[in-house]
Amino acid sequence: MTALGRYAFALAPLAAAALWGGMYVVSKWSFEFVPPVTLGFLRVALGGVALWLGLRAVTLLRPGSHSGVDRADWPGVVELGGWVALTIATQFLGTHLTNASQGSLLTVLTPVFVVVLGATLLGEGVTRLKAAGTGLAGVGTVVVLAGQYELAAVAAGNAAGVGLLVLASLAWAGYTVRGVAVVRRYSALTAATYSTLAAIPMLGLLAAAELWYLGQGVGTIPVRPAALLAVAYLGLAATAAAWYLWYKGLEFVPSGTVAVFFFVQPVVGSALGAALLGEQVGPGFLAGGALIGAGVWVVSRDRGAGRGSSR
């Protein structure tokens, strides 16, 4: 692959963050029709099927290519599925219990957790340049959100919901860092596909427990065009496409470098709110966006941003 191609794929997590930009609003709205964990199960089930079909298509187009996972590596894949299930369950329950400012602001914890776990588990170096760029992007995210929400409302929401969202951020960091070895042994598509498929039965059990607790059955979930479109967006765009793109970046750069792209998510969410919902964006959006862009650029220029260890 050419150097330009490798650089383009290294930026794939940026596209993933863009796809996640509208996820909070869509999922929050969808809870009116589908309970949180059940919605998460539908999202992952649809995303898993789409990823599997994509993997099969690649295998057919490239005769002789290996699309499976060796038996010895299945425990690692199942572990990744556990991280996925934990992420989705806590993220959707936390989103259901919190307000928009809390949900958006707490996303900044994910890159921090990824950098810490990458340094602890993979031995990835945290250079001054990477720390500075990550910090700059984090400040930019807070500036963007301060212009969109009353940050004082962060302390006014549900404490359990905040705790669940913090756990979701940690779980996604675990999925990112622990996935490095599988991604680099096989491919981003293979790792994303099988980890997502492994998560489906786990979330299925949690969804069944949720419906039982609520006294609902599958037949009580309304089948409406808007709800179907929401599930399609969450499953195909925010899961199948975004998770593949996120893991694709791990093929070329360390997890700590990939993580900085996560800061772009609230910027995209604010931009979509302005474009589709007529929400106002002020100087803080532009200033914060510039800080995030500068932070991402600083991290990408770090000499330690090359392909990291996958031990």
C-alpha positions in Angstrom: 0.0 0.0 0.0 1.2 3.5 -0.8 2.1 6.0 1.9 -0.9 8.1 0.9 -3.2 5.1 1.2 -1.8 4.3 4.7 -2.3 7.9 5.8 -5.9 7.9 4.5 -6.7 4.7 6.4 -5.0 6.1 9.5 -7.6 8.9 9.4 -10.5 6.4 9.2 -11.4 7.0 12.9 -12.2 10.6 12.0 -14.9 9.3 9.7 -16.1 7.0 12.5 -16.4 9.9 14.9 -18.4 11.8 12.2 -20.8 8.9 11.9 -21.2 8.9 15.7 -22.0 12.6 15.8 -25.7 12.2 15.6 -25.9 9.0 17.6 -26.8 10.6 20.9 -29.8 12.5 19.6 -31.1 9.5 17.5 -30.8 7.0 20.4 -32.3 9.4 23.0 -35.3 10.0 20.7 -35.6 6.3 19.9 -36.1 5.4 23.6 -39.7 6.7 23.3 -40.4 3.6 21.2 -37.8 1.0 22.2 -36.3 0.3 25.7 -32.6 1.2 25.9 -30.9 -2.2 26.1 -33.3 -3.6 23.6 -32.5 -0.8 21.2 -28.8 -1.6 21.8 -29.4 -5.2 21.0 -31.2 -4.3 17.7 -28.4 -2.0 16.8 -25.6 -4.5 17.3 -27.6 -7.4 15.7 -28.2 -5.4 12.5 -24.6 -4.1 12.6 -23.2 -7.6 13.1 -25.2 -9.0 10.1 -24.0 -6.1 7.9 -20.4 -6.6 8.9 -20.6 -10.4 8.3 -22.1 -9.8 4.8 -19.3 -7.3 4.1 -16.7 -9.8 5.2 -18.3 -12.5 3.0 -18.3 -10.2 0.1 -14.6 -9.4 0.5 -13.8 -13.1 0.8 -15.7 -13.9 -2.5 -14.0 -11.0 -4.3 -10.5 -12.1 -3.1 -10.3 -15.9 -3.6 -8.0 -17.6 -1.2 -8.3 -14.9 1.5 -8.8 -16.0 5.1 -11.9 -14.6 6.7 -12.1 -16.7 9.8 -10.4 -16.6 13.2 -8.1 -19.4 14.6 -9.5 -21.3 17.5 -6.7 -20.2 19.7 -7.8 -16.6 19.2 -11.5 -17.1 19.9 -11.2 -16.3 23.7 -9.8 -12.8 22.7 -12.7 -12.3 20.3 -15.2 -13.3 22.9 -13.6 -10.8 25.3 -14.0 -8.1 22.7 -17.6 -9.1 22.4 -17.9 -8.6 26.2 -16.5 -5.1 25.9 -19.0 -4.4 23.1 -21.9 -5.6 25.2 -20.8 -3.7 28.3 -20.3 -0.5 26.2 -23.7 -0.6 24.5 -25.7 -1.6 27.6 -24.1 1.1 29.9 -24.1 3.7 27.1 -27.8 3.4 26.2 -28.9 3.1 29.8 -26.8 6.0 30.8 -28.0 8.1 27.8 -31.6 7.3 28.9 -31.0 8.5 32.4 -29.0 11.7 31.6 -29.3 15.0 29.9 -27.7 16.0 26.6 -24.9 18.1 28.3 -23.9 15.1 30.4 -23.9 12.6 27.6 -21.9 14.9 25.3 -19.4 16.1 27.9 -18.6 12.6 29.2 -17.5 11.5 25.7 -14.2 13.3 26.4 -13.3 10.6 28.9 -13.0 7.9 26.2 -9.8 9.2 24.6 -8.2 9.7 28.1 -9.0 6.1 29.0 -7.6 4.8 25.7 -4.3 6.7 26.2 -4.0 5.4 29.8 -4.9 1.8 28.8 -2.7 1.9 25.7 0.3 3.0 27.8 -0.5 0.4 30.6 -1.4 -2.6 28.5 0.5 -2.1 25.2 3.4 -0.1 26.3 2.5 2.8 24.0 4.5 5.9 24.8 2.7 9.0 25.8 5.0 11.7 24.5 4.7 15.4 25.5 3.4 16.1 22.0 0.7 13.5 22.2 -0.3 14.6 25.7 -0.4 18.2 24.5 -2.5 17.5 21.5 -4.9 15.3 23.4 -5.3 18.0 26.1 -5.8 20.7 23.4 -8.5 18.7 21.7 -10.1 18.0 25.1 -10.3 21.8 25.9 -11.7 22.4 22.4 -14.5 19.9 23.1 -15.4 21.6 26.4 -15.5 25.0 24.5 -17.8 23.6 21.9 -20.2 22.1 24.4 -20.1 25.2 26.6 -21.6 27.1 23.6 -24.3 24.4 23.1 -25.3 23.5 26.6 -25.6 25.0 30.0 -22.6 23.1 31.5 -24.0 23.8 35.0 -26.7 21.3 34.1 -24.0 18.6 34.1 -24.3 18.3 37.9 -28.1 18.3 37.8 -28.8 15.0 36.2 -29.0 11.4 37.4 -25.9 10.2 39.2 -26.4 6.6 38.2 -26.7 7.7 34.6 -23.4 9.6 34.8 -21.7 6.6 36.4 -23.0 4.3 33.6 -21.7 6.7 30.9 -18.2 6.8 32.6 -18.3 3.0 32.6 -19.3 3.0 28.9 -16.3 5.3 28.1 -14.0 2.9 29.9 -15.5 -0.1 28.2 -15.0 1.4 24.7 -11.4 2.1 25.6 -11.1 -1.5 26.6 -12.6 -2.6 23.2 -10.1 -0.3 21.4 -6.9 -1.3 23.2 -7.7 -5.0 23.6 -8.6 -5.1 19.9 -5.2 -4.1 18.7 -3.7 -7.6 18.7 -6.7 -9.1 16.8 -6.9 -6.3 14.3 -3.2 -6.6 13.4 -3.2 -10.4 13.3 -6.2 -10.5 11.0 -7.8 -7.3 9.8 -10.1 -4.5 10.9 -13.0 -6.0 9.2 -12.5 -9.5 10.6 -12.0 -8.1 14.2 -15.0 -5.8 14.0 -17.2 -8.6 12.5 -16.5 -11.4 14.9 -16.4 -9.2 18.0 -19.8 -7.7 17.1 -21.2 -11.2 16.4 -19.9 -12.4 19.8 -21.7 -9.5 21.5 -25.2 -10.3 20.0 -26.1 -13.2 22.3 -24.8 -11.3 25.4 -27.0 -8.3 24.6 -29.9 -10.6 23.6 -29.9 -12.0 27.1 -29.8 -8.5 28.6 -32.6 -7.3 26.3 -34.8 -10.2 27.3 -34.2 -9.4 31.0 -35.1 -5.8 30.3 -38.3 -6.6 28.5 -39.2 -9.1 31.3 -38.5 -6.5 34.0 -40.7 -3.9 32.1 -43.4 -6.4 31.6 -43.2 -6.0 27.8 -42.9 -8.4 24.9 -41.3 -8.1 21.5 -44.8 -7.5 20.1 -45.2 -4.4 22.1 -42.4 -2.5 20.3 -44.1 -0.3 17.7 -43.0 -0.8 14.1 -42.9 2.7 12.7 -41.0 4.0 9.7 -39.2 6.6 11.8 -38.2 3.9 14.4 -37.0 1.6 11.6 -34.9 4.4 10.1 -33.4 5.1 13.5 -32.4 1.5 14.1 -31.0 1.4 10.5 -28.8 4.4 11.2 -27.6 3.0 14.5 -27.0 -0.4 13.1 -25.5 0.3 9.7 -23.8 3.7 10.1 -23.0 4.0 13.8 -22.1 0.4 14.2 -21.1 -1.5 11.1 -19.4 1.3 9.2 -18.1 3.2 12.2 -16.7 0.2 14.1 -14.9 -1.0 11.0 -13.4 2.5 10.4 -12.4 2.8 14.1 -10.5 -0.5 14.0 -9.1 0.3 10.5 -7.1 3.1 12.1 -5.6 0.7 14.6 -4.0 -1.2 11.7 -1.7 1.8 11.1 -1.3 3.9 14.3 -1.3 3.4 18.1 -4.5 3.3 20.0 -3.7 6.6 21.7 -3.4 8.3 18.4 -6.7 6.8 17.2 -8.4 8.0 20.3 -7.9 11.7 19.7 -10.3 11.5 16.7 -13.0 10.8 19.2 -13.0 14.4 20.2 -14.6 15.3 16.8 -17.8 13.5 17.7 -19.5 16.4 19.6 -18.4 18.9 16.9 -20.2 16.8 14.2 -23.2 16.5 16.5 -23.4 20.3 16.9 -23.0 20.8 13.2 -25.8 18.4 12.4 -28.0 20.1 15.0 -27.4 23.4 13.2 -27.9 22.0 9.7 -30.9 19.7 10.4 -32.6 21.2 13.4 -31.9 24.9 13.0 -29.9 25.0 16.3 -27.7 28.1 16.7 -23.9 27.8 16.9 -21.8 30.7 18.1 -18.2 31.7 18.2 -17.5 29.0 20.8 -18.3 26.3 18.2 -15.7 27.8 15.8 -13.1 28.4 18.4 -13.6 24.9 20.0 -13.6 23.3 16.6 -10.3 25.0 15.7 -8.7 23.8 19.0 -9.9 20.3 18.3 -8.5 20.4 14.8 -5.2 21.7 16.2 -5.0 19.0 18.8 -5.7 16.3 16.2 -3.0 17.8 13.9 -0.5 17.9 16.8 -1.0 14.2 17.7 -0.8 13.2 14.0 2.6 15.0 13.7 3.9 13.1 16.7 6.9 10.9 15.7 5.5 8.3 18.1 2.3 8.1 16.1 3.5 5.3 13.9 2.3 1.8 14.2 2.6 0.7 17.8 3.3 -2.4 19.7 0.7 -5.1 19.7 2.1 -7.5 22.2 
